[in-house]
Amino acid sequence: MLAMNKFKVLGAAVITIAASVLITSCGHDKRSTGWEYAPNMYEHIAYDPDQKNPNFKDGKTAQLPPAGTTPVGFTRFDYPNTKDGYELASVEVKSVLAQTKDNFADGEVLFQHYCSPCHGMTGQGDGEVTKHGYPPPPSYSKGQSSRGGAMKDLTDGKIYHTITYGVNAMGSYASQLNPEERWKVVAYIHHLQTL
């Protein structure tokens, strides 16, 4: 008797589920995607960047930022990529990073990853690329800068400017190293200047 009731309940549940599937699947618009859990994800009110926008005079959604603004998370470096900008950075730009063991250790790791292929592990200009026919960069402790002066006398600003813009065969590392990482590399290069 108890088993018979279980089969009746189970049969009623199966029939109910089958009927609800049948009813909900028939008679709807074929283009309908069904119930929308979060309709604002499908039909957003914001304009896409490449979409026409009547709110602006030029009809574009993607607008240039106002002059003089700085994007969130961006650190401004207002020294041009010129010899004059390099010399001005030499005088005005000082490290903003605390001289701690952690920053020094981070600078060493960053130098080994990004700089040592050309500059060598100890900054003597004997990196791996020199073994493949590329000209060696000057030694940090003994060489002469192509912009004048000894490499051992390079200031925070000169090193930071060079990492940001590059010089001669060295390209810019601004896209590989964020400003804080550049300052860590600067601190480590000062150590290499003393070797």
N, C-alpha and C positions, 0 to 999 in steps of 0.2 A: 504494500500500500504506500509506504514511504517512498519507495523507488519510483512508483507510478507518478507521484506528485513531483518528484525531481524532474522526470522526463517532460511533464506538462509545463513546468516552469521554464525549463531549458528550451523546449519547443516554442513557447510563447516569446521568449527573448530573441531567438533566431528569427522568427517571423517578424517581430517588431523591427529588428535591425535591417532585415532585408527590405521591408516595406519602406522604411525611412530612407534607405539608400536609393531605392527606386523612385520615390517621390521627389527627392532632392535632385536627382540626376536628370529628370525629364521635365520638359516644359520651360526650361530657362533659355535665355538668349545664348546662342552658341558662342558669341564673342565674349561673354561674361567670364571673368576669372574667378567667380565665386565670391565669397565673403572676403572683404578686405580687413585685415587685422589692424593695420595702421595706414589709413588712406593717405595721410600726408607724406608717406614715403613714395607713393605712386603718383600723386597729383600735387606736387609742391607748388607753392605760390611764388617762390623766388625765381628770378630770371637766371638762365644758364649764361656763363661768360661769353659764349659765342652767339647769343640770341639777341635780336633787336630789342631795344628798350626805349619806350616813348618818354621815359622820365629824364633823359639827357638830350641836350641839343643835338649832339652828333648821332644819336640813335643807337649808340653802342652800350652794352652792359659793362664790359671790361674797360675801366677808365684808368688813366695814369694817376698815380698818387700826387697830391699837391706838392709843389716844390718845397724842399727843406724838411720833409717828413722823414722819419726813420721807421722802418718796419719793426714790428715786435720781434724781439730776439736777435736783432741785427746790431752790431757794434760799428759805429761810424769811424772811419779812418780818413780824415780830411787832408791828406797829403798826396799831391799828384804824383803820378808815375814819371817823374822827371828828375834830373840831377839836382835841381833846386829843391824839389820836394824831398829828396833823399837827404840833402844837407839840412833842411829845416827840421825834418824828423829827427836827425841826429842830435839837434840842440834841444828840441821841445818834448820829444816823446821819451817817457821813462816807464819802466815796468810797473804795472798795476797789480802784480801778483806777489803774494807773500813768499818770502824765501824760506820754504819749509822743505824738510826731507822728502815728503810725499810729492811735492811739486817738482823737485829735482829728479826724483826717481821716474816720475811720469815723463819729464822732459827727456831723460835718457832713453826710455823706451820709444818715445815718438821720434827722436833723432835716429835711433837704430833702424826704425821701420821706414822713415821717409827720406832721411838725409844721407845715411851711411852708404847707400849704393854708389853715390858719387864722392862724397866727402871722406869716406872711410870711417871705421869704428872710433878712431881717435881724432878725427878731424884733420888728418894730415894730407887729404886730397888723394888718397890711395884706394878709393872704393873699387868695387867690382867692375864698373863700367870702364875704368881706365885700362883694364886688361883686354878690352874689346876694341881698342883704337880710339876711344873718346878722349879729348884733352882733359887732364886733371884740373880740378878746381884748386885754388891756392890753399895752403895749409893755414889753419886758424891761428897757430902759434908762431909760424915763421914766414908766411907768405905776405905778398903785397896785394891790396885790393885793386881791382881794375878801375875803381873810381877814385883812387888815391889814398895813400896811408897804409899803415900796416894792419893786417887782419887782426892782430892781437889787440889793436886799439879800437875796434869797432864798438860803437855804443849800442844801447838798447834800441834806440830809434832806427839806426842804420840796419841792424839785423832784422828787426820787425818789418821795416820797409821792404827789404830784400825778400823775405819770406812771403810777404803779401803780394808783391808785384813781380818778383824774379829779376834777374839781371844776366846779361850775356846768354849763355847756353842754358842757364837755369830758368825754368818757367815758374810761374806763380804757384804757390801752394795754398792760396786762400780757400780753394774749394776742398782741399784735403784736411786742412787744419783750421779749426775755428779760432777766434782771437785768443781765448784762454790757452789753448794748446800751443799756439804760436809763442805766447809768453813763456810757457814751460820750456820750449825748445830754446828760446833766447837765453834763459837761465843756464841751461846745460851747455850751450855754446860758450858762454863766459867761462865755464869750467875748462872747456877744451882749449881756450885761448891761453891758459896758463901751463899747458903741458909742454 
